[in-house]
């Protein structure tokens, strides 16, 4: 069965620090990969997605993620975080033959000024 | 930007009662979903719905649950005879017809509390 692991449960950073959140998935076939963000009191919003092509994808708000097929990973990065990036970040995966999303447990990011 | 809207934002219900959670998906979307998140746990898939029928459901989605698109705009989740363990955030989502790689757009969720 598909599963998604996010190893960082809670990350605390100062503004301007670099960010990398890990995401690993288990599935042998072709997958679509997503990062969603949930700001306090708001709904899940798409940050970026990967389904084919260039494994380095760029999303909104300066985020990017790299798909490394050999490592079954899709880590999220941002070179310089801002206080406004404080949120919970969810990695999710589905495949071409089933569009249900399998979510990781989420990573809570706190950025201090 | 169009949004998925869910009502109510918080529902408190006595155990054993029926509850209906409502969602208005984005208007040109054709695929609809319900997910739930029990406090402290992962967001879990419940059901997907397309062309007026269930496309896929999880093992959580047993006979206690049902979904319906009663008109051209609403998408509802009904939970019959609620149990304490049904307490969770319930999220509705929708996507356009472009394929599974199209992102699902989520509502703000309904917090369901069973007493």
Interface residues (C-beta under 8 A of the other chain):
Chain A: X32 X34 X36 X42 X43 X44 X45 X46 X49 X51 X52 X90 X92 X94 X95 X96 X97 X98 X99 X100 X101 X102 X103 X104 X105 X106
Chain B: X3 X4 X31 X33 X35 X41 X42 X43 X44 X45 X48 X56 X58 X91 X95 X99 X100 X101 X103 X104 X105 X106 X107 X108 X109
